[in-house]
Amino acid sequence: MTNIDVVEIQKILPHRFPFLLIDRITDLVEGESIEGFKNVTIGEHIFQGHFPNHPIYPGVMIVEGMAQAGGVLAFKSASKEDQEAAKDKVVYFMSIDKCKFRSPVTPGDRLVYKLNVIKQRGNIWVLGAKAFVDDKLVCEAELKAMIVDK
């Protein structure tokens, strides 16, 4: 069982508050899969405008959270030398395919991100990504990303 906390995640990803959208990694199989979560709270800045008196966590933020988990997977799957070089790298989206939103996410929910590698060649990664709340699928997508120099 893996346990990568937010301090360690910030050593891997360049994202920071308010755009760091993953709180913890709970499982990681290098080159294969990752699982992590984000606790959604009413204190999120996004709820000031989405939507007042009816807070819904935006789908685009769910997709970004899944992508950030995928970035952790890609960087942690690299060789030790490449992990050192990762400080000068960033993950870019190439495509988001087959994206579906199944159920709204609201304050108090814990978003669990589960991703698996569909294909990986060089610096290109294709990931199957799903997000759950209480074991209920709320979002799914196929993400393609590339690791590039900053």
Legacy VTK file of the C-alpha trace (Angstrom):
# vtk DataFile Version 3.0
C-alpha trace
ASCII
DATASET POLYDATA
POINTS 150 float
0.000 0.000 0.000
1.397 3.347 -1.074
0.905 6.521 0.912
2.118 9.714 -0.769
0.926 12.799 1.083
0.353 16.288 -0.302
3.848 17.474 0.704
5.415 14.705 -1.407
2.915 15.325 -4.247
4.112 18.947 -4.361
7.668 17.667 -4.892
6.414 15.785 -7.965
3.878 18.187 -9.506
4.304 21.922 -10.140
0.663 22.673 -9.160
-0.101 24.666 -6.022
-3.184 25.945 -4.196
-5.779 26.633 -5.469
-5.012 24.367 -8.440
-3.444 21.356 -6.739
-6.393 18.977 -6.970
-5.134 15.808 -5.308
-4.637 15.400 -1.557
-3.093 11.946 -1.286
-1.970 8.938 -3.317
-3.144 5.697 -1.705
-1.952 3.120 -4.246
0.666 3.169 -6.991
1.962 0.411 -9.234
4.712 1.988 -11.316
3.963 1.862 -15.035
0.495 0.404 -14.402
-1.944 2.223 -12.126
-2.550 4.832 -9.459
-5.257 5.650 -6.946
-5.610 8.847 -4.959
-8.192 11.227 -3.600
-9.284 14.806 -3.150
-11.560 15.933 -0.352
-14.037 18.445 -1.762
-14.923 21.133 0.793
-17.200 24.170 0.787
-14.020 26.240 1.275
-13.027 25.675 -2.376
-12.799 29.044 -4.139
-14.627 27.632 -7.162
-17.892 27.425 -5.193
-18.117 31.216 -4.980
-19.285 31.178 -8.580
-20.226 27.535 -9.341
-22.944 27.899 -8.200
-23.970 30.254 -5.392
-26.605 28.536 -3.209
-26.185 25.291 -5.223
-22.503 24.272 -5.047
-21.442 21.768 -7.739
-17.781 20.854 -8.234
-17.029 21.574 -11.925
-16.438 18.612 -14.214
-13.359 20.259 -15.669
-11.820 20.249 -12.173
-12.545 16.521 -11.821
-10.797 15.863 -15.138
-7.845 18.018 -14.072
-7.594 16.116 -10.779
-7.514 12.825 -12.664
-4.822 14.259 -14.951
-2.731 15.351 -11.966
-2.918 11.817 -10.581
-1.772 10.612 -14.005
1.155 13.022 -13.826
2.219 11.541 -10.502
1.985 8.061 -12.038
4.116 9.068 -15.024
6.803 10.771 -12.938
6.954 8.013 -10.299
7.178 5.387 -13.076
10.300 7.003 -14.536
13.804 5.745 -13.817
15.633 7.340 -10.872
17.693 9.461 -13.284
14.537 10.578 -15.088
12.862 11.353 -11.743
15.722 13.747 -10.979
15.278 15.320 -14.434
11.525 15.589 -13.745
12.165 18.785 -11.813
12.598 20.430 -15.222
9.609 18.657 -16.840
5.865 19.160 -16.939
2.951 17.038 -18.175
0.815 18.494 -20.982
-2.608 17.227 -22.039
-2.746 16.122 -25.662
-6.354 14.937 -25.646
-9.320 14.105 -23.455
-11.497 11.469 -25.104
-14.661 9.565 -24.180
-15.288 11.908 -21.244
-18.563 11.373 -19.430
-19.945 12.916 -16.270
-22.268 10.542 -14.439
-23.257 12.338 -11.244
-22.667 15.732 -9.606
-19.957 16.179 -6.974
-20.737 18.438 -4.017
-19.009 19.734 -0.870
-18.337 16.942 1.596
-17.596 14.373 -1.113
-14.310 12.517 -1.379
-13.311 12.160 -5.025
-11.339 8.961 -5.535
-9.268 8.946 -8.722
-8.376 5.570 -10.279
-6.197 5.509 -13.384
-4.594 2.731 -15.363
-2.077 2.816 -18.193
-3.624 1.906 -21.537
-0.455 2.608 -23.498
2.902 4.243 -22.853
5.578 4.914 -25.420
8.512 7.197 -24.648
7.161 10.410 -23.151
3.552 9.771 -24.324
1.034 8.270 -21.898
-2.550 7.122 -22.574
-4.528 6.589 -19.378
-7.953 5.239 -18.544
-9.242 7.518 -15.795
-12.227 7.195 -13.484
-13.438 9.246 -10.533
-15.696 7.865 -7.821
-17.621 9.185 -4.820
-18.603 6.467 -2.329
-17.828 3.754 -4.939
-20.206 5.457 -7.414
-18.678 6.372 -10.787
-18.995 10.145 -11.264
-16.638 10.723 -14.215
-14.599 8.759 -16.724
-12.276 9.693 -19.562
-9.341 8.578 -21.644
-6.446 10.981 -21.177
-3.428 11.366 -23.430
-0.494 13.348 -22.107
3.114 14.109 -22.947
6.004 14.836 -20.595
7.960 17.816 -21.925
10.675 20.231 -20.817
9.419 23.287 -18.924
LINES 1 151
150 0 1 2 3 4 5 6 7 8 9 10 11 12 13 14 15 16 17 18 19 20 21 22 23 24 25 26 27 28 29 30 31 32 33 34 35 36 37 38 39 40 41 42 43 44 45 46 47 48 49 50 51 52 53 54 55 56 57 58 59 60 61 62 63 64 65 66 67 68 69 70 71 72 73 74 75 76 77 78 79 80 81 82 83 84 85 86 87 88 89 90 91 92 93 94 95 96 97 98 99 100 101 102 103 104 105 106 107 108 109 110 111 112 113 114 115 116 117 118 119 120 121 122 123 124 125 126 127 128 129 130 131 132 133 134 135 136 137 138 139 140 141 142 143 144 145 146 147 148 149
